[in-house]
Amino acid sequence: MQTTYPDATTESINAALQEAHIAFLSYKNFSNKKKAEFLSAIADEIEALDQILVSTAMRETNLPEARIVNERGRTTGHCRMFATLVEEGSWVEARVDTALPNRMPAPKPDIRKMLVPIGPVVVFGAANFPLAYSTAGGDTISALAAGCPVIVKAHPAHPETSGLVAVAIKKAIEKCGLPGGVFQHLYGVGFQVGQSLVKHPLTKAVGFTGSLAGGKALFDLANQRPEPIPVFAEMSSINPVILLPESLSRNFEKTAASLAASITLGVGQFCTNPGLILAVEGTGLVKFMEFLGNEIQKAMPGTMLHQGIADNYAKKLAQALAQKGVTIEGQSSATGTTAQGKPLVASVLAESFIKNPTLAEEVFGPFSLIVKCKSLDELNTVANRMQGQLTASVFGEEGEISNCSSLMNVLVEKAGRLIINGVPTGVEVCPSMQHGGPFPATTDSRFSAVGTDAIRRFSRPVAFQNFPDSLLPDELKESNPLAIWRLYNGVWNKK
């Protein structure tokens, strides 16, 4: 008998936000150590679910065991990474500008600034990452680390997995003696639940990973509120890969093999899937396309996360292939089923690509389009026409990359992460990672959804002027033991 998960009602949504607001008033003032213990406890409780979590996630998403186990490790690692960050404390970016009472012509006041939590955050679970971008994913954990209560709307594609993780978080709350409203978990298949959560006056920010249509709808809704709120949405990216001629002629086989593996990884269901390949026409490109086509032909179709994603892939793929000038260069020789994504690569001339915006749309699945350019100048033109991306990759010799300074400058404007001689799939979770990019990749390119800087999305700066030391937040007091950079009268000092 299949379990049903009824949509949250207006009453339950309002109750969840009320509880979150009440919890925020105390949780935001909890010590760094207490919050760190909570985040670590979440990791412990997720690990305690053991095989039941792995088996449930596999059943609901069609993902293999190795992928789920790896994603679970990424999720718990994220929890502990933020626990370390919060306990250390410097993420609040404390700044101290001490008073100069004798300054002429006017005295200078004592001003101290730090980041503080923004309030209750609504997080939408992602379809393609049942653990790492869902109930206890990066959005949830970074918001909790900042001191913000979280209300998660479970993704309908894996409700049971989401429910198991939600119970783990609730156990961590009880274990650490925190208010129950620090974390809430709701279900909703239709749009109404999501709309109600975003429109609720007590919601202060939103985290979302999904389609461009979904993210943009939430963003627009949030900006129509009497009090607009930030929506940090990761939405659409085709992650262009640029193959420079000299490198391509020497390394076409190796480059094609690595890109084939990246295109088909996880049945192409990664936000960093290389959906666009740009190269200059020549012998190197001909050999590359032949080898890539053969690699894709050998690739097997894979069952996609759910039927809706499989149907959308088939629809978008058919739409792309129906465009004028598009030629199939290689496709899986296996038949596959309607629930599976069939790997395929196609090509088109740059002239046609530039004139047809449909070809620049994301096809979420194991597909990539090769754009054949007549020259580097035409390749630059294509790059200039691209919209914002999560990543941009360049395969080339060091010397030829140095000679393409204008292209590299364009890519800096277009993407959040630039990669040299490597594929975009595989997002390292570390402080220096930038997982975000100009619209439509995300709604705010200034922030990252991965790494410790993700915490900055759910905070805001507050300045405290002429406060007695006893009334200041601990992070700004003279007795603060943290090794943070402070600005004293125009000179940086490390305490």
C-alpha positions in Angstrom: 0.0 0.0 0.0 1.5 3.3 -1.1 1.7 6.1 1.5 -0.1 9.3 0.7 1.3 12.7 1.6 -1.5 15.3 1.7 -0.7 18.9 0.7 -0.2 21.2 3.6 -3.3 23.3 4.5 -3.4 27.1 4.9 -3.8 26.4 8.6 -0.7 24.2 8.9 1.4 26.6 6.8 0.4 29.5 9.0 1.1 27.4 12.2 4.6 26.4 10.8 5.6 30.0 10.1 4.3 31.2 13.5 6.3 28.5 15.2 9.3 29.3 13.1 9.0 33.0 14.0 8.8 32.3 17.7 11.7 29.9 17.5 13.8 32.6 15.6 13.5 35.0 18.6 15.5 32.7 20.7 17.5 30.5 18.2 19.2 33.5 16.7 20.8 34.3 20.0 22.0 30.8 20.8 25.8 30.4 21.2 28.0 29.4 18.3 28.8 26.2 20.2 25.2 25.3 20.6 24.4 25.8 16.9 27.5 23.8 16.0 26.4 20.9 18.2 23.0 21.0 16.5 24.5 20.8 13.0 26.8 17.9 14.0 23.8 16.1 15.6 21.9 16.4 12.3 24.8 14.6 10.6 24.9 11.9 13.3 21.1 11.3 13.0 21.2 11.1 9.2 24.0 8.5 9.5 22.0 6.6 12.1 19.3 6.0 9.4 21.8 3.8 7.7 20.5 1.4 5.0 16.8 2.4 5.3 17.6 5.9 4.0 19.8 4.5 1.2 17.2 1.9 0.1 14.3 4.4 0.3 16.2 7.0 -1.8 17.1 4.4 -4.4 13.5 3.3 -4.7 12.1 6.8 -5.1 14.7 8.2 -7.4 16.1 5.3 -9.5 19.6 6.4 -8.5 22.2 3.6 -7.8 23.4 2.8 -4.3 26.9 4.2 -4.8 25.4 7.6 -5.8 23.1 7.7 -2.8 25.9 6.7 -0.4 28.1 9.4 -1.9 25.4 12.0 -1.6 24.7 11.1 2.0 28.4 11.6 2.7 28.3 15.0 1.0 25.2 15.9 3.1 26.7 15.0 6.4 30.0 16.5 5.5 28.2 19.7 4.7 26.6 19.7 8.2 30.0 19.2 9.9 31.7 21.8 7.7 29.1 24.4 8.8 29.4 23.3 12.4 33.1 24.1 12.3 32.4 27.4 10.6 29.8 28.4 13.1 31.8 27.4 16.2 34.9 29.3 14.9 32.6 32.4 14.3 34.4 34.6 11.8 31.7 34.1 9.2 29.8 37.1 10.8 32.5 39.4 9.2 32.9 41.5 12.4 34.2 45.0 11.7 35.2 47.4 14.4 35.9 51.1 13.7 36.8 52.7 17.1 35.9 56.2 18.1 38.1 59.3 17.6 36.5 61.8 20.1 39.1 64.5 19.3 38.9 64.3 15.6 38.4 67.7 13.8 36.2 69.2 12.6 33.8 66.5 14.1 34.3 63.6 16.5 34.2 60.1 15.0 31.7 57.7 16.6 32.5 54.1 17.6 30.9 51.9 14.9 30.9 48.1 14.8 29.3 45.9 12.2 28.5 42.2 11.8 26.2 39.8 9.9 23.0 38.7 11.7 20.4 36.0 10.7 17.6 37.2 8.5 14.7 35.2 9.8 12.6 32.1 8.9 13.7 30.6 5.5 11.5 28.5 3.2 13.5 25.8 1.3 12.2 23.9 -1.7 13.6 20.3 -2.0 15.3 19.5 -5.3 14.3 16.6 -7.6 17.8 15.7 -8.8 19.5 15.6 -5.3 17.3 13.8 -2.8 19.8 14.4 0.0 22.4 17.1 -0.8 19.9 19.7 -2.2 16.8 18.7 -0.3 15.6 18.4 3.3 19.0 18.6 5.0 20.8 20.0 1.9 23.0 23.1 1.5 20.1 25.6 1.7 18.7 24.1 4.9 22.0 23.7 6.6 23.5 27.1 5.7 20.3 28.8 6.9 20.3 26.9 10.2 24.0 27.7 10.6 23.2 31.4 10.1 20.6 31.2 13.0 17.5 31.0 10.8 14.7 28.5 11.3 13.8 26.5 8.2 10.5 25.4 6.7 11.2 22.7 4.0 8.7 21.9 1.3 9.5 18.3 0.4 9.9 17.5 -3.3 7.0 15.3 -4.5 9.4 13.0 -6.3 10.9 11.6 -3.1 8.6 12.4 -0.2 9.5 9.3 1.9 13.2 10.1 1.7 12.5 13.6 2.7 10.4 12.5 5.6 13.1 10.2 6.9 15.6 13.1 6.9 13.1 15.4 8.5 12.7 13.0 11.4 16.5 12.9 11.8 16.6 16.7 12.1 13.7 16.6 14.6 15.7 14.1 16.7 18.7 16.4 16.6 16.5 19.3 17.8 15.3 17.2 20.8 18.8 15.9 21.5 20.2 19.5 21.6 17.2 21.0 23.5 16.2 23.5 20.8 12.8 24.9 20.1 10.7 22.6 17.8 10.0 25.5 15.5 13.6 25.7 14.3 12.7 23.1 11.6 9.4 22.4 10.0 8.6 19.9 7.2 5.6 20.2 4.8 4.3 18.4 1.7 2.7 19.8 -1.4 2.3 18.5 -4.9 0.5 21.6 -6.4 1.7 25.2 -6.7 -0.6 26.4 -4.0 1.6 25.3 -1.1 4.7 26.8 -2.5 2.9 30.1 -3.3 1.5 30.3 0.2 4.9 29.7 1.8 6.5 32.4 -0.3 3.7 34.9 0.3 3.5 34.4 4.0 4.5 37.6 5.8 6.7 35.8 8.3 8.9 34.2 5.5 12.1 36.2 5.2 14.0 34.3 2.4 13.6 31.4 0.0 16.0 28.7 -1.2 15.2 26.9 -4.5 16.8 24.5 -6.9 14.9 23.5 -10.0 13.6 24.7 -13.3 13.8 28.2 -14.7 10.0 28.5 -14.9 9.6 27.4 -11.2 12.4 29.6 -9.8 11.3 32.7 -11.8 7.7 32.3 -10.7 8.8 32.2 -7.0 11.1 35.2 -7.6 8.4 37.2 -9.1 5.9 36.3 -6.4 8.4 37.3 -3.7 8.9 40.7 -5.3 5.2 41.3 -5.5 4.8 41.0 -1.7 4.2 44.2 0.4 7.6 43.3 1.9 9.7 41.8 -0.9 12.1 39.1 0.1 15.2 37.5 -1.5 14.8 34.3 -3.5 18.0 32.4 -4.0 17.1 30.2 -6.9 19.4 28.0 -8.9 17.6 27.4 -12.2 19.0 26.9 -15.7 22.6 26.5 -17.1 24.0 24.8 -20.2 27.6 25.2 -19.0 29.5 25.9 -22.2 32.7 24.0 -23.0 35.1 25.8 -25.3 37.6 23.7 -27.2 40.6 25.8 -28.5 42.1 24.6 -31.9 45.7 23.8 -30.9 44.7 21.7 -27.9 41.8 20.0 -29.8 44.1 18.8 -32.6 46.5 17.2 -30.1 44.0 15.9 -27.5 40.8 15.3 -29.4 40.5 11.7 -28.2 41.1 12.4 -24.5 38.9 15.5 -24.5 36.0 13.6 -26.2 36.3 10.7 -23.7 36.1 13.0 -20.7 33.2 15.0 -22.2 31.3 11.8 -23.1 31.6 10.7 -19.4 30.5 14.1 -18.2 27.5 14.3 -20.5 26.2 10.9 -19.5 27.1 11.1 -15.8 23.9 10.5 -13.7 21.9 10.4 -17.0 22.8 14.0 -17.5 20.7 15.1 -14.5 23.2 17.5 -13.0 22.9 21.3 -13.1 26.5 21.4 -14.3 26.0 19.0 -17.2 28.0 20.2 -20.3 25.1 21.0 -22.6 27.0 23.2 -25.1 30.4 22.7 -26.8 32.0 25.5 -28.9 34.8 24.8 -31.3 36.4 26.2 -34.5 35.9 24.0 -37.6 39.0 22.0 -38.7 40.5 18.6 -38.7 40.7 18.5 -34.9 37.0 19.2 -34.6 36.1 16.5 -37.2 38.1 13.9 -35.3 36.7 15.0 -32.0 33.1 14.8 -33.2 33.7 11.3 -34.7 35.2 10.0 -31.4 32.6 11.7 -29.2 29.8 10.3 -31.4 31.3 6.8 -31.0 31.5 7.2 -27.2 27.9 8.4 -27.0 26.8 5.5 -29.3 28.3 3.0 -26.7 26.6 4.7 -23.8 23.5 3.1 -22.4 20.2 4.9 -21.6 19.6 5.3 -17.9 16.3 5.5 -15.9 15.7 9.1 -15.0 14.7 10.4 -11.6 11.0 10.3 -12.4 8.7 10.0 -15.3 8.1 13.8 -15.4 11.8 14.5 -16.0 12.0 11.7 -18.6 9.0 13.1 -20.5 10.5 16.7 -20.4 13.8 15.4 -21.6 12.2 13.7 -24.6 10.1 16.8 -25.3 13.0 19.3 -25.1 15.3 16.9 -27.1 12.8 16.5 -29.9 12.4 20.3 -30.0 16.2 20.9 -30.2 16.6 18.3 -33.0 13.7 19.8 -35.0 15.5 23.1 -35.4 16.9 24.0 -38.8 20.5 23.0 -39.3 20.8 20.6 -36.4 22.5 17.3 -37.2 22.8 14.2 -34.9 26.5 13.3 -34.4 26.0 10.3 -32.2 23.3 8.6 -30.1 23.0 5.6 -27.9 22.5 2.4 -30.0 20.3 0.9 -27.3 16.5 1.3 -27.6 15.7 2.3 -24.0 12.2 2.9 -22.5 10.0 6.0 -22.0 11.4 6.3 -18.4 15.0 6.4 -19.6 17.2 9.2 -21.0 18.9 8.3 -24.3 22.4 9.9 -24.6 22.7 12.0 -27.8 25.0 14.7 -29.2 24.2 16.9 -32.1 25.9 19.8 -34.0 24.9 23.1 -35.6 26.7 25.9 -37.4 27.4 29.0 -35.2 25.4 31.2 -37.7 22.3 29.1 -37.1 22.9 28.9 -33.3 23.2 32.7 -33.0 19.9 33.2 -34.9 17.9 30.6 -33.0 17.4 31.2 -29.2 15.7 27.8 -28.9 19.1 26.2 -29.3 20.4 27.9 -26.2 17.7 26.5 -24.0 18.7 23.8 -21.4 17.8 20.2 -22.3 18.0 18.5 -18.9 19.4 15.1 -19.6 22.3 13.3 -21.4 22.5 15.7 -24.3 25.0 18.2 -25.7 25.0 20.5 -28.7 28.3 21.2 -30.6 28.4 24.7 -32.2 30.8 24.8 -35.1 32.4 28.2 -35.6 34.3 29.4 -38.7 36.9 31.3 -36.6 37.8 32.3 -33.1 36.1 35.7 -33.8 32.8 33.9 -34.5 33.4 31.8 -31.4 33.8 35.0 -29.4 30.5 36.2 -30.9 28.7 33.1 -29.7 30.2 33.5 -26.2 29.1 37.1 -26.1 25.5 36.1 -27.0 25.3 33.5 -24.2 23.2 34.1 -21.1 24.4 33.6 -17.5 25.9 30.2 -16.6 26.9 28.3 -13.5 30.2 27.2 -15.2 32.3 27.8 -18.3 35.1 25.5 -19.3 38.0 26.0 -21.7 40.2 23.2 -23.1 43.4 24.7 -24.4 47.2 25.0 -24.2 48.4 27.6 -21.8 49.8 29.8 -24.6 46.7 29.7 -26.7 44.5 30.5 -23.7 46.8 33.5 -22.9 46.1 34.7 -26.5 42.4 34.6 -25.9 42.1 37.3 -23.3 39.0 38.8 -24.8 37.2 35.4 -24.6 38.3 34.8 -21.0 37.1 38.3 -20.1 33.7 37.5 -21.6 33.5 34.2 -19.7 34.2 36.0 -16.4 31.1 38.0 -17.1 29.0 35.0 -18.1 29.7 32.4 -15.4 30.3 31.8 -11.7 33.0 29.2 -12.1 35.6 29.0 -14.8 37.4 25.7 -15.5 40.6 25.0 -17.4 41.0 21.6 -19.1 38.3 20.0 -17.0 34.6 19.1 -17.2 32.0 21.1 -15.2 30.4 18.1 -13.4 31.7 17.4 -9.9 31.2 20.3 -7.5 33.7 20.3 -4.7 32.2 21.3 -1.4 34.7 23.7 0.0 35.0 27.4 1.1 36.4 28.6 -2.3 33.6 27.0 -4.4 31.3 29.4 -6.2 28.1 27.6 -7.3 26.0 30.4 -8.8 26.1 32.7 -11.8 24.3 35.5 -13.7 20.7 35.1 -14.6 19.2 32.7 -15.6 21.6 30.4 -13.8 20.6 32.0 -10.6 18.5 34.9 -9.4 21.5 36.5 -7.6 25.0 35.9 -8.9 26.6 37.4 -5.8 26.0 34.3 -3.8 27.0 30.6 -3.8 24.7 27.7 -3.0 27.7 25.5 -2.2 30.5 26.0 0.3 30.7 28.0 3.5 29.9 31.3 1.7 26.3 29.9 1.2 25.6 31.1 4.8 25.8 34.8 3.6 22.5 34.4 1.7 20.6 34.1 4.9 22.1 37.0 6.9 22.2 40.8 6.8 24.6 43.4 8.1 23.8 45.5 11.2 26.0 48.3 12.5 26.1 49.2 16.2 27.0 52.8 17.0 28.3 54.0 20.3 27.2 50.8 22.2 28.7 50.2 25.6 30.8 47.0 25.5 28.4 45.2 27.8 25.5 45.7 25.3 27.3 44.6 22.2 26.9 41.1 20.6 29.8 38.9 21.8 31.4 38.9 18.3 31.9 42.7 18.6 33.1 43.0 22.2 36.7 43.9 23.0 37.0 40.6 24.9 36.1 38.6 21.8 38.8 35.8 21.5 38.1 35.1 17.8 41.0 35.6 15.4 39.1 38.0 13.1 40.1 41.0 11.1 39.0 44.3 12.6 39.2 47.8 11.2 40.7 50.2 13.8 40.7 53.8 12.7 41.5 52.9 9.1 44.1 50.2 9.8 43.4 46.4 9.6 44.5 44.5 12.7 44.3 40.9 13.4 43.3 40.3 17.0 
